[in-house]
């Protein structure tokens, strides 16, 4: 299997808070990650590809690092902001369908959480 360092780092960071995160690696350097949250009765499923995740993390990090985390690297700041966005999605949106991370970041589900 080709190296997927950004996916591996995302899974590691998701597990840091004691969350259960199960990764299923697929073809074309893709992954489906199922995450359990205490507040939800269903797992949240993330789907991404390594090149998209790398582009999103880099873009987010370049855009926020100087203002939010000036002592972090671009990659670290990008992952931090991506996880903040994920927490916002889980708190406010319907996550019964998979959530995708594209090359520009998290694609927010259309429907609010009811």
C-alpha positions in Angstrom: 0.0 0.0 0.0 1.4 3.5 -0.9 2.3 5.8 2.0 -0.6 7.9 3.3 1.1 10.1 6.0 -1.7 12.8 6.1 -4.4 10.1 6.5 -2.3 8.4 9.2 -1.9 11.8 11.0 -5.6 12.5 10.8 -6.5 9.2 12.4 -3.8 9.7 15.1 -5.2 13.1 15.9 -8.8 11.9 16.0 -7.8 9.2 18.5 -5.9 11.7 20.8 -9.0 12.8 22.6 -10.0 9.2 23.4 -12.3 9.0 20.5 -12.8 5.7 18.8 -11.7 6.0 15.1 -11.6 3.0 12.8 -9.9 3.5 9.4 -10.7 1.4 6.3 -8.1 2.0 3.6 -9.3 1.7 0.0 -7.9 2.0 -3.4 -6.5 5.2 -4.9 -5.0 6.2 -1.5 -8.5 6.7 0.0 -9.9 6.1 3.4 -13.2 5.8 5.2 -12.9 6.7 8.9 -15.7 5.9 11.3 -15.6 8.0 14.5 -17.7 7.5 17.6 -18.9 10.5 19.5 -20.5 10.3 23.0 -23.3 12.7 22.0 -24.4 10.8 18.9 -26.3 7.6 18.4 -24.5 6.9 15.2 -20.8 7.0 14.1 -19.7 9.9 11.9 -18.1 8.6 8.7 -15.4 10.7 7.0 -14.2 10.0 3.5 -11.1 11.4 1.8 -8.1 10.7 -0.4 -4.5 11.4 0.6 -3.9 14.1 -2.1 -7.1 15.9 -1.2 -6.4 15.8 2.5 -2.8 17.0 2.0 -4.1 20.0 -0.1 -6.8 20.8 2.4 -4.4 20.7 5.4 -1.9 22.9 3.6 -4.4 25.4 2.4 -6.1 25.7 5.8 -2.8 26.0 7.6 -1.5 28.7 5.2 -4.7 30.6 5.7 -4.8 30.5 9.5 -1.4 29.8 11.0 -0.2 33.4 11.4 -3.4 34.5 13.1 -4.4 31.4 15.2 -1.3 29.3 15.8 1.8 31.4 14.9 4.2 29.0 16.7 2.9 26.0 14.8 3.9 24.7 11.4 1.5 25.0 8.4 0.6 21.3 8.6 -0.1 21.4 12.3 -2.3 24.5 12.0 -4.1 23.0 9.1 -5.0 19.8 11.0 -6.0 21.9 14.0 -8.4 24.0 12.0 -9.8 21.0 10.1 -10.6 19.3 13.5 -12.3 22.4 14.7 -14.4 22.4 11.6 -15.2 18.7 12.2 -16.3 19.4 15.7 -18.6 22.2 14.4 -20.1 19.9 11.8 -20.8 17.2 14.4 -22.4 19.7 16.8 -24.6 21.5 14.2 -25.2 19.3 11.2 -26.9 16.0 10.2 -24.0 13.6 10.0 -26.0 10.4 9.1 -24.4 10.6 5.6 -20.6 10.4 5.1 -18.8 13.7 5.5 -16.2 14.3 2.8 -12.8 16.1 3.0 -12.0 17.6 -0.4 -8.9 19.5 -1.5 -10.4 22.7 0.0 -11.4 21.3 3.3 -14.4 19.8 5.0 -17.6 19.7 2.9 -20.3 20.7 5.3 -23.5 18.6 5.2 -26.5 20.5 3.9 -28.9 19.8 6.7 -28.8 21.1 10.2 -29.0 18.7 13.0 -32.5 18.3 14.2 
